[in-house]
Amino acid sequence: RLSGVAAPQPSAGAPMAAPIELSSKKRPAPVRDSVPITKPRTRDPRFDSLSGEFEQRLFMQNYEFVDEKRAEELTEVRKLKKKTAMKKKKKGLDVNPALDSELEMLNKADNVLSNKLLANKKKKLRMELVHEHKKKEKEAVAQGKKPFFAKKSHLKEKERIMQFKDLKSRNRVEKWMEKKARHTAAHSHTKIPRARRTNEERAEQMAEVRARSSAKRKRKRP
């Protein structure tokens, strides 16, 4: 018997030959393995400090071949679109379910690939701007100048300038300006208030509503 630990007592009303009942309130002894088991620990390089810090710019540079593959797929999709449209034109049918569904799928693939390539291009441009700005600021600080922390608006302005230069080199400035004007006009059109109705127009509308309701009642009557 250990000091400070009460010995188990037989329960009241139990026969003398019955086994001693242990209390369920007593904590059981921990299960110990006779042979220690070592579990292999997995290491995720994305979240492990041993793999270094993640740099988006280097990542995009290393995986630039993915965008090249996407560009190749886009050219293939556009060729298939042209062939399918020519097939439909040769058959001379306005509605062709098989060719229409194929064209719809190709249009969706074209939109997805082109949007992805455009988004990645903008992201690369923004990252290059940030990288160049940081590089210049490091050189300026090394010369003893005060650091200048650029705001998002400043970087966006630089991005627009570079985008305009790119459009100018490809002779697409006019097309971009037309698209921008259409987008602005469509956006501003939603804010224009509707024309107010005159009393005569309201009376005509109410008369039409009453005529429809009376026609419905007549139909419901047996």
C-alpha positions in Angstrom: 0.0 0.0 0.0 1.3 3.4 -1.0 1.2 6.2 1.5 -1.7 8.6 1.0 -3.6 6.3 -1.3 -6.6 4.4 0.1 -6.8 0.7 -0.6 -9.9 -0.4 -2.7 -12.7 -1.6 -0.5 -15.4 -4.2 -1.4 -18.8 -2.7 -2.3 -21.6 -2.9 0.2 -23.8 -5.9 -0.1 -21.3 -7.9 -2.2 -20.4 -11.5 -1.2 -17.0 -12.1 0.3 -15.9 -14.1 -2.7 -16.7 -11.3 -5.2 -13.7 -9.4 -6.8 -12.7 -6.0 -5.5 -14.3 -3.2 -7.5 -11.9 -0.4 -8.4 -13.2 3.2 -8.5 -13.9 4.7 -11.9 -12.7 8.1 -10.7 -9.2 6.9 -10.4 -7.0 8.0 -13.4 -5.7 4.9 -15.3 -2.0 4.4 -15.9 -0.7 5.8 -19.2 -0.2 3.3 -22.0 3.5 3.0 -22.8 4.9 1.5 -25.9 7.5 -1.1 -25.4 9.3 0.0 -28.6 9.4 3.8 -29.3 7.8 4.5 -32.7 9.3 7.4 -34.7 6.8 8.9 -37.1 8.2 10.5 -40.3 7.6 14.3 -40.3 6.6 15.8 -43.6 7.9 19.2 -44.6 6.0 21.5 -46.8 8.5 23.8 -48.6 5.8 26.5 -49.1 5.5 27.2 -45.4 8.9 26.2 -44.2 11.6 28.7 -43.3 14.3 26.3 -44.5 13.2 26.9 -48.1 13.8 30.7 -47.8 11.3 33.6 -48.2 8.8 33.6 -51.0 9.5 36.2 -53.8 6.7 36.7 -56.3 8.9 38.3 -58.9 11.4 35.4 -58.9 8.5 32.9 -58.9 7.0 34.5 -62.0 10.4 34.6 -63.7 11.0 30.9 -63.0 7.5 29.9 -64.2 7.4 32.1 -67.3 7.2 29.1 -69.5 3.6 28.6 -68.3 2.5 31.9 -69.9 4.4 30.8 -73.1 2.3 27.6 -73.1 -0.9 29.6 -72.6 0.0 31.8 -75.6 0.6 28.7 -77.8 -2.8 27.3 -76.6 -4.5 30.6 -77.4 -3.1 30.6 -81.0 -4.4 27.0 -81.4 -7.8 27.9 -80.1 -8.1 30.9 -82.4 -7.2 28.7 -85.4 -9.9 26.1 -84.4 -12.4 29.0 -84.1 -11.6 30.2 -87.6 -11.9 26.6 -89.0 -15.2 26.0 -87.2 -16.7 29.3 -88.4 -15.6 28.5 -92.0 -17.3 25.0 -91.7 -20.5 26.7 -90.5 -20.4 29.2 -93.4 -19.8 26.5 -96.0 -22.8 24.5 -94.8 -25.0 27.6 -95.1 -27.0 27.0 -91.9 -27.8 29.8 -89.5 -28.4 27.3 -86.7 -26.2 24.2 -86.3 -26.3 22.8 -82.7 -23.0 20.9 -83.0 -21.0 23.7 -84.5 -22.7 26.3 -82.3 -21.7 24.4 -79.1 -18.2 24.0 -80.4 -17.9 27.7 -81.2 -19.2 28.6 -77.7 -16.7 26.4 -76.0 -13.8 27.8 -78.1 -15.0 31.4 -77.3 -15.0 30.6 -73.6 -11.5 29.1 -73.8 -10.3 32.2 -75.8 -11.7 34.6 -73.2 -10.2 32.6 -70.3 -6.7 32.3 -71.8 -6.5 35.9 -73.0 -7.8 37.3 -69.7 -5.2 35.2 -67.8 -2.4 36.4 -70.0 -3.4 40.0 -69.7 -3.7 39.8 -65.9 -0.3 38.2 -65.6 1.2 40.9 -67.9 -0.2 43.6 -65.8 1.1 41.9 -62.6 4.6 41.6 -64.1 4.6 45.3 -65.1 3.5 46.3 -61.6 6.2 44.1 -59.9 8.9 45.5 -62.2 7.9 49.0 -61.3 8.1 48.2 -57.6 11.4 46.5 -58.0 12.9 49.4 -60.0 11.6 51.9 -57.4 13.1 49.9 -54.5 16.4 49.5 -56.3 16.7 53.3 -57.0 15.7 54.1 -53.4 18.4 51.8 -52.0 21.0 53.5 -54.1 19.7 56.9 -53.0 19.8 55.9 -49.3 23.4 54.5 -49.8 24.4 58.0 -51.0 22.9 59.6 -47.9 19.5 60.7 -49.2 16.2 60.3 -47.3 14.1 57.3 -48.4 10.9 58.0 -50.4 8.1 55.5 -49.9 5.9 55.6 -53.0 2.2 55.4 -52.6 -0.1 53.2 -54.7 -1.4 56.2 -56.7 2.2 57.1 -57.6 2.9 53.5 -58.8 -0.4 53.4 -60.7 0.5 56.6 -62.5 3.8 55.1 -63.6 2.0 51.9 -64.7 -0.4 54.0 -66.9 2.6 55.8 -68.5 4.3 52.5 -69.3 1.0 51.0 -70.6 0.5 54.0 -72.9 4.1 53.6 -74.3 3.4 49.9 -74.9 0.2 50.8 -76.8 1.9 53.5 -78.8 4.7 51.1 -79.9 2.0 48.7 -81.2 -0.2 51.4 -82.8 -3.2 50.6 -80.6 -3.7 53.9 -78.9 -6.8 54.9 -80.9 -8.4 51.5 -80.4 -7.8 51.7 -76.6 -9.2 55.3 -76.5 -12.4 54.2 -78.3 -12.8 51.2 -75.9 -12.2 53.5 -72.9 -14.8 56.0 -74.2 -17.4 53.3 -74.7 -16.8 52.0 -71.1 -17.1 55.5 -69.6 -20.2 56.3 -71.6 -21.9 53.0 -70.5 -20.9 53.7 -66.9 -22.2 57.3 -66.9 -25.4 56.3 -68.7 -26.5 54.3 -65.6 -26.3 57.4 -63.5 -28.6 59.5 -65.7 -32.1 59.8 -64.1 -35.1 58.5 -66.0 -37.5 61.0 -67.6 -40.4 61.9 -65.5 -43.9 60.9 -66.8 -46.6 63.4 -67.4 -50.1 63.0 -66.0 -51.4 61.9 -69.4 -48.8 59.1 -69.6 -49.6 58.0 -66.0 -53.4 57.9 -66.8 -52.7 55.8 -70.0 -50.6 53.4 -68.0 -53.2 53.0 -65.3 -55.9 52.4 -67.9 -53.8 49.7 -69.5 -53.3 48.0 -66.1 -57.1 48.1 -65.4 -57.9 46.7 -68.8 -55.5 43.8 -68.3 -56.9 43.0 -64.8 -60.5 43.1 -66.1 -59.5 40.8 -69.0 -58.0 38.3 -66.5 -61.2 38.4 -64.3 -63.3 37.6 -67.4 -61.2 34.6 -68.3 -61.4 33.2 -64.7 -65.2 33.4 -64.7 -67.0 30.1 -65.6 
